[in-house]
Amino acid sequence: MESNAMAPSTTPTQSQLRLLLGTSALTLLIGLALLAFGFLFVQEANASRDWPTVTGRIQNVRVTWDLTNYQESMPGREYYFEVQYAYAVDGQSYTGERYSLGDGSNAAGRTYNSEGEARAAAAAAYTAGSDITVYYDPAGPEAAVLQPGAGLGTYAPLILGLFFLLVGVALWRLYSRRKALLSRSATI
């Protein structure tokens, strides 16, 4: 017995092509924006090694946490500590919380499994009231870090930008092939 059912058409519609074009363009733009930001961020992080320094004072050390989903989809907590510090440049007082460019305020540059572990590490590294070397941006002294240079987190925007750019290029190529397929089917 013969079937009269026809195979579904693989020829894309105009609306599918527009959606694919829009998605590829948006993905490419996001990738380019992340790459541009990432390049500038890495440049600033590397420049921070040459920033002038002042002696600051630790004002506060606190342990905080974020939720994670690492263990069989059960939410857990990752602990880390943050440092708030005060410093002065040319008689102007500032406070900062940024540990480094890339790690943000996470003063350990890593996380801990327990609050006690994070507290012990914080106590070993920083004490409220103690002096600390602060690296500040001479063009804007309100921007400061305790750890200059580029860390692993500094490269995240570049990596994400490259990923989005590659996906955008793949979608663009798919769009081009589908458009050519639609053009060929229209001439038949």
PAVEX-586291 format. One record per residue (C-alpha): x, y, z; residue in one letter. Coordinates in Angstrom, 2 decimals, padded with zeros to 5 digits, m for minus. Example, Ala and Ser with C-alpha at 12.3 -4.5 7.8 and 13.67 -1.06 7.14 Angstrom:
2
x,y,z,guvex
012.30,m004.50,007.80,A
013.67,m001.06,007.14,S
END
This chain:
188
x,y,z,guvex
000.00,000.00,000.00,M
001.35,003.37,m001.00,E
001.31,006.37,001.32,S
000.15,009.72,000.01,N
001.75,011.59,002.92,A
004.42,014.00,001.82,M
007.67,014.55,003.67,A
007.76,017.86,005.53,P
009.38,020.66,003.58,S
012.93,021.58,004.55,T
012.60,024.92,002.80,T
012.49,027.70,005.39,P
009.78,030.34,005.43,T
010.51,034.06,005.24,Q
009.60,034.51,008.92,S
011.99,031.71,009.93,Q
014.73,033.39,007.93,L
014.04,036.76,009.60,R
014.13,035.12,013.03,L
017.41,033.39,012.21,L
018.89,036.62,010.86,L
017.81,038.57,013.95,G
019.14,035.92,016.31,T
022.49,035.75,014.54,S
022.82,039.55,014.44,A
021.96,039.88,018.13,L
024.37,037.09,019.08,T
027.13,038.69,017.01,L
026.52,042.10,018.62,L
026.58,040.62,022.13,I
029.82,038.80,021.27,G
031.45,041.94,019.88,L
030.34,044.00,022.90,A
031.69,041.41,025.34,L
034.96,041.19,023.42,L
035.35,044.98,023.43,A
034.54,045.19,027.15,F
036.79,042.21,027.91,G
039.70,043.72,026.02,F
039.37,047.01,027.92,L
038.91,045.17,031.23,F
042.08,043.09,030.74,V
043.94,046.23,029.67,Q
042.82,048.05,032.85,E
043.71,045.05,035.02,A
047.20,044.89,033.54,N
047.60,048.67,033.93,A
046.67,048.36,037.62,S
050.09,046.80,038.23,R
051.58,050.24,037.59,D
049.04,052.20,039.62,W
050.46,054.25,042.49,P
049.99,052.93,046.01,T
048.98,054.40,049.34,V
048.68,052.88,052.76,T
045.08,052.20,053.63,G
043.36,050.74,056.65,R
041.13,047.67,056.86,I
037.75,048.82,058.18,Q
035.80,045.60,058.07,N
036.20,041.94,057.11,V
033.00,040.00,056.60,R
032.12,036.50,055.50,V
029.30,036.15,053.00,T
027.92,033.41,050.76,W
026.28,032.59,047.44,D
023.92,029.75,046.59,L
025.25,026.96,044.39,T
023.77,023.89,042.69,N
026.82,021.66,042.54,Y
025.57,018.67,044.54,Q
022.82,016.72,042.78,E
020.64,019.79,042.27,S
020.49,020.47,046.00,M
021.20,024.11,046.69,P
024.32,024.64,048.71,G
026.37,027.58,049.87,R
029.82,028.78,048.91,E
031.43,031.09,051.43,Y
033.96,033.84,050.83,Y
035.11,036.95,052.59,F
035.06,040.60,051.65,E
037.28,043.41,052.87,V
036.25,047.04,053.21,Q
039.14,049.48,053.38,Y
039.72,053.22,053.65,A
042.47,055.22,051.99,Y
043.29,058.81,051.11,A
044.75,060.35,047.97,V
045.81,064.02,047.96,D
043.81,064.68,051.13,G
040.59,063.15,049.74,Q
039.24,060.13,051.64,S
037.86,057.06,049.86,Y
036.54,053.64,050.80,T
036.80,050.55,048.67,G
035.63,046.96,048.60,E
037.12,045.74,045.35,R
039.81,043.18,045.95,Y
040.93,042.85,042.34,S
039.76,043.42,038.80,L
038.19,040.09,037.96,G
037.49,038.77,041.47,D
035.46,041.79,042.50,G
035.02,041.97,046.25,S
035.97,038.32,046.92,N
039.13,039.00,048.90,A
040.22,035.37,048.89,A
039.88,034.94,045.15,G
038.26,031.58,045.97,R
035.33,030.08,047.88,T
035.10,027.88,050.96,Y
032.77,025.00,051.86,N
031.93,026.25,055.34,S
031.49,029.55,057.11,E
034.07,028.52,059.71,G
036.65,027.80,057.03,E
036.03,031.21,055.43,A
036.22,032.96,058.83,R
039.55,031.28,059.64,A
040.99,032.25,056.25,A
039.74,035.84,056.64,A
041.24,036.12,060.14,A
044.57,034.81,058.87,A
044.65,037.25,055.95,A
043.12,040.50,057.25,Y
042.41,042.16,060.58,T
040.17,045.19,061.02,A
042.27,048.23,061.86,G
045.45,046.93,060.21,S
047.31,048.75,057.45,D
047.11,047.55,053.87,I
048.64,048.60,050.54,T
046.00,050.05,048.21,V
046.57,050.42,044.46,Y
044.50,053.29,043.03,Y
043.81,054.55,039.54,D
045.57,057.93,039.18,P
042.92,059.04,036.64,A
040.12,058.26,039.12,G
041.37,057.56,042.65,P
037.93,056.24,043.71,E
038.84,053.09,041.72,A
041.18,050.97,043.78,A
042.21,047.36,044.35,V
044.21,045.44,046.91,L
045.53,042.93,044.37,Q
046.65,044.48,041.05,P
046.88,042.69,037.73,G
044.69,040.33,035.76,A
043.25,037.28,037.48,G
041.34,034.37,035.98,L
038.00,036.18,036.34,G
039.35,039.09,034.35,T
039.28,036.97,031.19,Y
035.63,035.86,031.58,A
034.19,038.61,029.32,P
036.71,037.74,026.58,L
035.86,034.04,026.78,I
032.11,034.72,026.76,L
032.52,037.22,023.92,G
034.40,034.69,021.84,L
031.73,032.07,022.53,F
028.89,034.41,021.49,F
030.84,035.50,018.40,L
031.39,031.90,017.29,L
027.71,031.04,017.84,V
026.72,034.20,015.93,G
028.96,033.26,013.00,V
027.52,029.72,012.97,A
023.96,031.13,012.96,L
024.90,033.58,010.18,W
026.26,030.72,008.07,R
023.09,028.72,008.70,L
021.03,031.76,007.69,Y
023.05,032.14,004.47,S
022.56,028.48,003.55,R
018.84,028.55,004.31,R
018.40,031.75,002.31,K
020.18,030.17,m000.67,A
017.92,027.11,m000.32,L
014.84,029.34,m000.34,L
016.13,031.21,m003.42,S
016.75,027.93,m005.29,R
013.32,026.56,m004.42,S
011.66,029.80,m005.59,A
013.25,029.47,m009.06,T
012.07,025.88,m009.53,I
END
